[in-house]
Amino acid sequence: MAGLAGAEPRHGIAMYGEPALPPDFVSLPQANPDAPQGGSFRWGEAGGFDSLNPFITRGRPATGISTLVVETLLGRNYDEPFSLYGLLAESVDTDESRSYVEFTLREEARFSDGSPVTVEDVIWSFEILGTQGNARYAAAWAKIASVEQTGPRSVRFTFNAQDRELPLILGLRPVLKKAQWEGKDFTESTLEAPIGSGPYLVDKMEPGVFISFRKNPDWWGKDLPFNRGLWNLEEIRYDYFTNAQAIFEAFKAGHLSAYRETNAAKWLTNYDFPAVQSGAVVKDEIPHRRPSGIEGLAFNTRKPIFADWRVREALILSFNFEFINQTLNAGLLPRIPSYYGNSMLAMAPGQPATGREAELLAPFAADLPPGTIEGYALPVSDGSPTNRRNIRAAAKLLEDAGWTVGDDGILRNAAGEPFAFEILLSNGQDDLAAAGAIWIEALKSLGIQARVSMVDDAQYKERTNAYNFDMTHYIRSLSLSPGNEQLLYWGRAGVTETGSRNWPGIDSPAAEALIAAMVGAKDSAEFEAATRALDRVLTAGRYVIPIWYSDVSRLAHRADLKYSDHVPLYGDWLGFMPDIWWQEQ
């Protein structure tokens, strides 16, 4: 951070050390500055939408608004763990302790209606998001002590808390046009598109069916080095379908430009259709080096039935991952070992904490579940359908937790209440439903009654926002630069506050302390130790039954759609973001 000690404006900022790209960089490494312009990209989404405001809790927003229509002060380079470069802002200024951040807007920055992006718009956007927007914006706003306009195009945010990530978080806040929202309730979902400064405009849409975006011919930022080789396509469209199978069929029929396959077995067997055979569609496997994240079936620990870690461990033991993976994925996908698996931030499964990790965990040792410090690894079965050894271990844990099987074969607690629960899934999650069906049969041998309920997208969002479920599908993609968002994922406030991403109801002082240590770390060694310790707390907490992940993105796409040979650090991001793609003319 020596380069920032003088508190002088810079072209970019990194979480630790210096940004990799110099002030005079020509383009991002993963972009092709000579890419041809024009063409189209059409993607399939499951579910529907009823809102064009993705910044609030209400409604289900259409895909694309945040990335295509609206811009931020700084932009991310996906070839670095966490470095940002000037976008709407021409420079960023902070001190060594990061007690404030100051942004200076580019004079040429314009909204799509031609009006300038002003400091007033920035201040209003940050305040409205922090006070009336989605819960994910509130924590950062609460850490701002004061805001002041320091020049015609500059604004300074001074902080009331120590948080080294905060300047970067604010740099990624969307900037909206204040005048558009005057006299309107920002918290209400709407089908009026935000006036943004981004490369695309909403062109056409039919709620729940499709939305298309067209390149703004007057986009102010098309010549910025940061944008060279980005947003080359003239049209980007998202079509909505009932489920993943319907999306795949539409792709096979030529209605969609690309399809991201998440099932390794299907990748081997389902891609012999004519377009692949003729070469009109190609298959790419794009590697990545990001953490596995967590995906699986989350226990709602707010429910008394799942409050005891022994019960959760018993159900993890009964989930015969090896057999389920072989049945659904031909055994091709590895299991998620921990929240930060597949990365340098991961704990060592089964190994005790040592060094700084152990020091960070020591104050909480008395309240941590077994295995957190001593070492914890997910149970492994012999791969047979019966999974006898793990089922016996599960039965013992359930008995220790006060659950016994009666003469009728049903597991009950001391009050005589049966062990029964619902697995809530959204329509279209067929692989998870199949996994659930296999598991439910295994649970019967323990006297447990479980069922899968499939609901529509709107009902699923409503119920998960209110934590109205016993168990549900849970996925949190994690990066190599975790920070304040971890509080939204696992923070104690989410136990009672609705709308957070802490669906399991994790209530852990250790997790909160470790997140604070991550955010406050002044060097990479301290940051990595805190993250590995957090990985231990979350994994040994037994909050989720992890399933599988892939260290490659399997993407089938039209042969005329191209992307750079340089695969960035977050390689599988190519499968989601059409920003660096172009169409061969």
N, C-alpha and C positions, 0 to 999 in steps of 0.2 A: 504493500500500500504506500510505499515511499513516493510513488508518482502522484498520489492524491494528497500528500501531506500539505502541499502548498495551496490547496483548495482552489485550483484553477480549472476553468471549464475544459472538458475533455470531449472527444468524439464518441466515447463509449465508456462502459463500466463493467467490471467483472466482480463476481462474488468474492474471489480471492485473487490477489495479484493483478495482472494487467490483461486487458482484452488481447486476443491473439492477432486481430487484424489492425494494421496501422491506419492512421488518419486518412491516408490517400488510397485506401483499398479501392479496387475497381468494381468488384462484385463479391457476393458471398461465395465461398468455395464450392458449394453444391449447385450453384446457378450457372447457366450458360448465357453470358452477356450477348451472344450473337444469335440467340434462339429466334426462329421466325415467329411472327405474330399472327394471330388468327386461329380458327378452328374451334372445336367445342369439346366439352367433357361432360359426361352424364353419369351420375352415380346413384345407386339405390340405397334407400334408408328404410328400416323397418319401423312401423308405427305410423304416426301422423304428426300434425302440428296445428296449433290454433292461435299462434301469437308470433309477432315479429319483434318482440322485445325480449332478448335473451338475458337481460341484466336484472330481472326480478324473479321472485319465487313463483308467482302465479303463471299459469298457462304452460303449454309445451311449445317452446320456440322452434322455429324453422332452422334447419342447419344452414350455416353459411353467413349469417348476419355478422357475427363477431369477427370473422376472418376476412370477409370479402368487402363489407360495406364500411366498417368502422376501423379507425386506426388508433394507435397508441403513441405516446411520446417517444418511446424507444422500441426497437425491434430485436427479436432474438435470432442469434446464429445457432442453428441446430447442429453445428459441427463442434460446439464447445459446451461444456457442462452447464455454464450459466454466465454468458456474456451478452450484453445488450449494446446496441449501437443506435445513434441518433436517427429518428424517423420524423415525426412531427417536430421534435426538438432537434435543433442543430448542435446543442451541447448539453452536458450534464456536469454539475459541480457539487462536490461534497467534501467533507473534511475527513481526516484519518479516523476519527471515532464515529463518523457517519451520524452526527447529531442533527444534520439537516440535509436536504437536497434542493438544488436549484436547477430549473430547466429553462432554457432559452428557446423559444419557438422559432421555427424558420419563417422568414418574412413571406415566403411564397406559399406557405401552407394554406390550403383552401378546402372548404366543404364542397360537396358536389353541386350546390346551388350557386357557387362562385363567391360566397362570402368568406372572409378570412377566418382562420382558426385563431381565436383570441385567448388571452390569459383568463378573461372572464369565463369563457367556455370551459377551460380546464378546471378552474376552481369550482364552478357549478357542478361539473360532471363528477368530480371526486367527492363533493359533499352529498349530492343526491344519491350516488351509488352507496356511499358509506352509511347513509341514514335511512334510505328507502329502498335500496337495491337488495339483491340476493345476499344472504348471510355471509357469503364468502368475502364480501367487501368490507364488512363492518369492523373487523379486528384491526386492519391497517388504519382506517379512519380514526379509530379510538386512540391511536398512538401519535396523532398529529396535534401538537400543542398550538400551533399558529400557522396561518397562511398569509403571505403578503405578496403583492405585486411589487417587484423590485426594479422594473423597467418597462418600457413599452411592450416588450415581448418576453419578459422573464417573470418567473414565479418561484417563490421559495417556500418550502414546507419545513418547519422546525418540529422536532420530535420530542415527546415527553417520556419516551422509553428507549432503552438500549436495544437496538435491533439493526444489525448490519445488513439485513436483506431488504429493509424497508425502501431504500432508494430505488432498488430494482423492481420491487413490487409496484411502486407508484409509477415507474416508467412503463409498466405493462397495463395500466388502467385505460380502458376505452375513453376516448374524448368525444362527447356528444355536443350537438348544437343546442345551446340553452334556449334560444328563441323558439325552437320548434315545440318545446314542452311547456311554454307559458300558458297557464290556465288549464292544464291537463293534469290528471292524476297519474304520476309516474308508476305507481304500484299496480295499476290495472293493465292486464294484457290487452294488446291492441294489434290490429292488422295494418296499422300505418307503419311503414318502414322508417327507421331512423335516418335522418340526414347525416351522412358520414363523410369522411374525407378519403375513403379507401378506393381501391381500383375498380370496384364494380357497383352497379346500381341494380336494385330489384327491378326486373323486367316484367315478368308475368308470374302469376301464382294461382293456385286453387287450393284453399286450406285443406290440409290432410292428404293432398294428392300430389302436388309438385310445386316447386319454386325454382325459377330460373333467374340468373344474374347475367347482365351484359356489361362488358367493359366500358367504363366511362371514357369517352374520347378526350375529355378535358381534364383527366386525372392529373392533379398538380404534381404528383410524386413520381411520374413515370421515368424521369431522367436521373433520379437519385442513385448514387452507387449502390446503396443498400437494395434498391429495387431492380437493378439491371439483371435481366434474365428471369425475373419473377413475373407472375401474372401475365403469361403470354397468350392465354386462350381468350377468344372473343366471348364465348358463352360458357357458363358453368351452370349445370342444372342438377337438382336433386329430385328424384322420383320416390314416392313412398309406397311401400308394399306391406302386405300382412305379415310376412315372415321372411326369414333368410332363404328358404327354398324358393319362394316366389321371386325374390331378387335374383337368385341364381338362374332361374328359368328365363327371366327377362334378359339377363346377360347372354345366355346361350342363344337366345333369339335375335341378338344384335341390337336390343333396345338400350343397353347400357354400355359404357366405355370400358369399365373395369370392374373387377370383383375381387375382394380380399377373402381368401379361403382360410378359415380358422381350424378346419378339420383336416389333419394330416392324412388320414386314410382316404378321404374324399379327393384330396389333391392328387393322389396316385390313381384313383379309379374313375373319377367323374369328368375328366377333361379329354375325352376322346371324340368330342362332337365335331361336326364338319369345319367350323371356323378355326379350331385348333389344328386340325389335319391339313387345312389349306395354308396355314401360316397367317391368316387374318387376325388371329388371336395368339399371343405369346404368353408363356408362363415364366415369371421371374421369382427367384428366391432372394430376398434382400436381407442381408444380415444386420444385426444391431448389437449395441453394447450397453443398452440401458438395463436397469433392474427389472426383474420378473414382475414386480408389483404383486398385488394379491388378488386372486379371483377364486371364488368358491361359494360355499353356502355359509352365510353368516348367522350366528346365533344372536337373537335379540336378548341380551343379558338383562334387560329391564324386566323381562318375564321371570318370575320365580323359578320356573322349571329349568332355566338355563343359568341361574345365578352361581351355581357351584362349579368350580373348574373341573372337579372329578367327573361330573356329568358330561361336561363338554369333551373331556378327554375320552370318556367312554364312547361317545358318539363318533369321535374322530377314529378311534380304534375299529369301530364297526363299519366304517366307510371303506370298503375294499377297493382302494384306488387301483391297485395293480390289475385286478380283474376287470374293473370298469373301464380303465384306460385301454386294455387289450380289446374289450368288446366294442368300444366306440371309436377308438383311434388306432387300432391295430398295434397298440403299445408303442407308438412312434413318438409321443410327446412326453417330455420329462415332467415330473411333478414340481410345483412351486415349492421350494424348500423353506423359504422365508420371505418376508415382505421385500427385502432388498437382495434376493437371490440373483445370481448371474452378474454380480457386480462387486467392485472393491468395497462397497458399503455394507456388504452382507456379513452377518454373524457367521461363525463357524458351527454348523449344525452338530450337536452332540458333544461339543467341546466346551470346557469351562471358560468363563470370562477371565481375562488376564489384563495386567497393565492398567491403562487409563480406563478401559471399558469397566473393569471390576471396580475401580475407584468411583466411577460415576454411579454405579448401581448400588454400592455399599450402603448409602444412607436409607435405602428402601428395602433392604434385604428381608426384614421381618415380614413384610406384607406382599412380597412377590411370590407368585406360584412356583412350585417346585420345577427346577430345570432352567429357570431364568438365568441364574448365575452359574449353577453347576453344569449346565449343558442340556439342551433339549433338541430332539430331532423327531420328525413325524414318524409314526409307526409304519412298518412295512409288512405286508402280508406275504404269504407264499404264492399268491396268484391264483389259488384254487377258489372255486365259487363259495366254499363253506367258510373259509377264513377262521377256522376253529380256534386257533391259539389267541388271536386278537379278540374274538367274541368272548372267550373265557375271561380274558383280562378286563374287558368292558363290563361284564356281569359283576365281577368283583368290585370294580370302582363304583358301580351303581348301588351295590349293596352297602358299601362303605358310606355312601352319600344318603342312605336312608330309604332306598327304593327296594322293594321286594316283590317277587313274583308269587301271585296267589294260585289257588287250586285251579282257577280258570285260565291260567297261563298269561294273565295280564299283569304288567308291572305297575305297582301303586306305591304311593308314599305313605307316611304314617297316618295321614288323614283319610286314607282310602281313595285318594284321587288317582285316576289312571294317568300314565305317562303317554300323552297324546299331543301331537302338534301338526301344524300346517306348514308346508313348504310353498311359499308364494313365488310364482314365476310370472313373467310377462309372456303374452302370446308370441309365439315364434321361437322361444328358447327350447327347441326340441331336443338338442343334445343334453341339456341340463335335465329336462323332464325324463329322458331315458336313463340318465345316471341316477336320478331320484327314484325311479321305479325299481332299479336293481337294489339300491340301498334300502328301500322300504321293505323289500322281501327279507333282507338280512336283519332289519330291526325287529321283525316279527319273532325271531328266535330269542330276542331279549324281552319279549312281552310288550314292546313299544308299538303304539299305533300312530302311524304317520300317513299323511296324504299330500299330494301335489295339487295346488290350485293354480290354474292359468287364468289370468285376467287381462283385460285390454290395457293399452298403454296409459290412458288417462287414469284409470283406477289404480294401476300399479304405482304411478307417480304420487297420487293422492295418499295411498296407504303408506308408502315408504317415507314420504315427507313427514307423516304423523307417527311414524314408527309403529304402525298398526299391523304387525306381522309377528309370527313366531320365528321363522327362519326364511331367508330369501337369498337370491343370487346377489353377490357382492363383488364388485370389481373396482379397484383403485390402481390406476397406472401411476407408477412412481418414476422419478427422474434421478439423475446423478447430482441434482442440486436441490434436495428437499429443504424446505424452510417453513415459513409461517402457515402455508396451506395444511401442514400436518396437524395443526390445532383444529382446523375444520374437519379433518378426517377422524382424528382420535381424541380431540379435546374434551374435557369434562363438561363444558357448557352444552355440548350436543346431547348429553344424557337426557336433558329436559327440554332444551330449546328445539322446537321443530324446524325442519328445513335444513339441518346440517348434514354433513356427509358421514357423521359418526353413527351409522346405522346399527352397529353391534351394541352401542351404548357403553363404550369403553370408558371406565371411570378409574383412571390410574394417575395418582400424583407423580409416579415415576416417569410415565410417558410425558407429562407436561413439563417436568423438570428437564428431561432430556431434549425435548424440542427447544426449550429455552437455551440449553447449552449449544445446540446446533446453530441456532440463530445468532447467538452471541459469540460463536467461535471466531477467533482472529487469525487462525491458520488452518490449513487443510488437515493436519494431523489431529487437532482437537475436534474438528468437524467430523472426520471419519470415525473417531472413537465414539462420539456421541450418537452418531447414526447407527453404528453397529450395536451399541447398547440399547437404543430404541428398538431395533430389529429384534433383539432378544425379548424385550418386554412384550411386544406385540405378538410374536410367534408363540412364546411360552404362555401367553395369556389365553391361548386356545379360543380365540374369538371367532375364527373362521375355519371351516374345513376346506383346505386348499385343494384345487384341482390342478390342471395342467397349464403349461405356457409354452411358447415357442420362441426360440432365439433367432428365428428368421420370420420375415413377413412374406407370405405366399400370395403373390399378386398376379392375376391374369388380366391382360388388358389388350386393347386394340393395338395392332402392330405399328400403326402410324403415330401412336403416342410415345414420346421419347422423354428421357430425363438424363441428367448428367452422369458421366461415368464415376464421378466422385461421390461415393456413398458416405453421407455424414455420420457422425457419432450416433445419432438417433436415426439409424437407417430405416427402420420400419415406419417412421413418420412419412416416408414417401408414399406409403400405401393409403394415407388419409388426406394428404394436402396436395391439391393440384397446382400449387403455386410455382413449382419449378418445372412442371411438365410443359411440353409444347407439341404441336401437331405437325408432323412432317408434311410439307406441302408438295 
